[in-house]
Amino acid sequence: MRLHILACGRAGRSPEAELTERYLRRIPWEIRLTELGTPPVVPPAPPASRTAVLDARGEALSSEALARTLEGWRDSGVREARFLIGPADGWSSRVRAGADLLLAFGPATWPHLLVRAMLCEQLFRASAILAGHPYHRR
């Protein structure tokens, strides 16, 4: 299964971009990061895909639960899992309603560039959990 992060804003050469890149390189699955312009235009979802929208009103999944969600999607034939990191004011109700998963990193508000790094780390952790790798418990 391919992973695709669609994120608002430009990371440039920031420390957060370096951290994001570090985790992107560690993920064993095919993964892509697309930066969206302003206003964000989200390309149509490809067939056999699932979309997770990062939203403060979403569900705060444990690392294990995120891994099991990805495993279920992968094992049911999903070809691409998309993760949308939104604009400062959040996604529209239309975008949220079209999500297969509303995902939150807790009740705190996080900077968008840090959310990218956090998501990439969680995707790497999920891949480690599913592979039985000890990273998750180090």
N, C-alpha and C positions, 0 to 999 in steps of 0.2 A: 504494500500500500504506500502510495506517495503522500507526503505531508506538504502542505502549502500554507505558508503564513502570509496573509495580506494585511499590511499595517499602514496606518496613516502616518504621514510625515516622513522626513528624511533623517537618517541617522548620521550621515557624514562620517567624520573621523573622530568619533567620541569614544570615551572609555566604555560606554554601554554598547556601542557598536562592536568594539573589540571583544567584549564578553559574549555578546550574541554570536559572533562569528566563531568563537572558541567552541561553543556548544553545538552550533550547526555542523562543524567539522566532525564532531564526535558521534553524531546520530548515524547509526548504520543504515537507516532507511533513506530512500530518495527523499530529499527535502528541498524546498524552494522558498525564498523570501521575496515578496513583491511589495514595493513601496507604492502606496496610493497617493495621488495628488490631492489638491484641495479645490473644490469639495471632492470627497472620495467617491470614485465610481468603481463599484465592485463588479468585476466581470461575471457573467453568468456561470453558475456551477456546472461543471461537466457531468455527464451521465455517471451514474453509480458513484456519487460522492456524498459526503456528509459535511455539514458546516457547523462549526462551533464558534459562537460569537462571544468574545470576552466582554462581560457586562457586569457592573457592580451589583445588579439585581439577580445575577445568575447563581448557580450552585457552586459552592466551594467543595470540590472533590479532593479526596486524599490522593496521594501519588498512586497508590495501589488501585483506587477506583478509576483514575484516569487511564492507567495501564489496561485495566479490564475493559473499559469502554473502547479504547483503540483496538484491543484484541478482538472484541466482538464485531466491530466494524470490519476489521481486516478479514476475519474468518467468515463473514457473511458476504464477501465479494465486493466490498467497497474499494474502489480504485484510488480515490483521493479523499483525504481528510483535510478540510480547509479550516483555518483559524483566523478569524477577523479581529484585529485590534483597531478600535475605532478612533474617531475624532474626539476632541476635547469635550464636546457636549454629548458624547455617546452616539450610538446607532439609532436610527429611526425605528419606530414601532414596526414598520414593514420589514426591515432587516432582521430585527429580533424575532418577529413572528415566523420568519422563514428558516430560523435556525433549528438544527437537530439537537443542539445542546447550547444552553446559556451557561457560560463558565465564568466564575469569579475567583480571584485570588484573595478572598476574604473581604471584610467590610472596609478596609482602608482604601484610600485613593492613591494610586501609584502613577509615577511618570510613565508616559507611553514608551519611552526608550528602555526603561527598566523592565516594563512588562514584556517587551520582546525577549530580553535576556532571561527573565523568569520562565516564560513559556518555553523557550528553547531548552533550558535546563530541565524542565518538567517532561518535555518530550524525550530528551536523552534518558532521564531517569525511568520513564515508562518503558523505553526500549530495553534498558538494563533489567528491569523487573521481569519483563516477558522473556528475556534470554537467560534468566537465572543468574545474572552477573552480580557480584557482591557490592557494586557501587552504591546501591540503594541503602545499604546498612553500614557503610563506612563512617 
